[in-house]
Amino acid sequence: MKFEQVKVEVKNAVKAKLSLYIQESYPQMYGDRKRPMILICPGGGYEHVSVREGEPIAFQFLAAGCHAAVLQYDVTGDGMVHPLPLVELAWAVSYIREHADAYAVDKDKIIVAGFSAGGHLAACLGCFWDQEWLAQKTGLDKNSYRPNGLILAYPVITLGVHAHRQSFERLMGDQASDELAALLSLEKQVTDKVPPVFMWHTCEDATVPLENSMLFASALREAGVSFEYHVFPHGIHGLSLATKETTMPDKNAVEPQCEQWITLCKNWIKHNM
């Protein structure tokens, strides 16, 4: 495996970086084989970037035969305001696609995975990649950062009754307005241009309520977007892999029934990407 870190070259970016975990290609053995790339956006409420939802997830996708990358996007402590994290994510997808041959990445299998607020970020790219305003903000060809799929784990979606309001307050900052709130409430932004989605959540999530993903799933169905959606009965918010490896000292983030999400997700990639 090759490990590489790249600075995110975006105006106003402060600490943003892209960590790449690239499988060795061994062309003499496997020929010109291209692999899917899973680009991971950890959660953290747009306040921090969770290490629990970064590298441990990347290793799981490496074991499934994919390449993986983790985006450390800028957050409020870095002076972030919307749409900086989204521009950084668009840049990261574009960078991977531009260097696909060098990294032996299948350009048509670049999948963005997001957890909690990182799920909101990933879903934003899925909803807005074809919008002119984003192309203008990035200065890039919109097709260069088009995601081929989304993986959303207990995502922040809505700014309605079931909102995780702190995430939106940090993201909007001084720009907060009814118009921006409506734009960032993603159940209202789904079109048939959203790529296929794998999504999971738990009924007991008291931080980002289940209704977030339910509203998004309903919007996906109405728009005719292919998706796979799993709801588990037990488990707190922020489970990551739901194993001892990614649990927290002060919270029980081990939930045996939820451990299967990663296997289900790998199968989804295999059969849908």
C-alpha positions, 0 to 999 in steps of 0.5 A: 500500500502507498500512503500519500498526503496532499494539501487541498489547494482551495482558496481560503483553505487552512488545514484541509488535506487529503490522505490517500491509501492506495493499493499497489497495482502490480501490473505484471501480475494483474494487468491494467486493473482499476479499483474503486476509490472510497473518499471518506468525510468523517463527522464532527458537527463541522466543529472537528474531524473525527479520527474514529470515522477516518482511517479505521473506515479506510482500512475496511475498504482497503480490505475489500479491494478498494482504494481509500482516502480521508478528507480532513476538511476545514471546520469552524475552528479553522475559520470555515464558512459555507461553502468552503468544506463543499468546495474542498470536497469537490476539489478532492474528488476532482484531484482523484479523478485527474490522477486516476491513472497514476493511482489505478483508480476507476474514474467511474467508481469514485464513491464519497462516504460521509458520517454524521456532519460528514454525511451532510457534506457528502450528500451536499456534493451528491445534490449540488454537483451539477449546479452552476453556483458550485462550478463557479465557486470551485472553478472546476468542470462539474463533471470532474467532481461528480461522485459516482455513489454516496455512502451515508452513515447516520447523516445530518440532513434536515434543518426542520423539526429533527435538525442537529442545529449545531451543525447548521449553525457552525456551517452557516455562521454569520451567513445564516438566513432562511434562504441558506437554511432551505438550501442546506436542508437536503431532503428538499434538494434531491433530484434524479442527478443524485448518484446511487446511495447506501445509507444506514442509521439507528432508531436510538440515535438521539443526536441526529434523529432517524428522521434525517435519513428517513426524509432523505430516503423518501426524497430519493425514492420520489426522485427515482434514485437507486438506494439501499437503506438499513435501520438498526434498532439499537445504538447511539450516534457516532458508532463508526464501525460499531466495534471495540476498535472504534468505541469511545472511553466515555461512551459505548459505541459497540453495537454487534448488530450494527457491525454488519453495516460495513459488510452490507456496504461492501456488497452494495459496492460490488453489485451496484458500482 
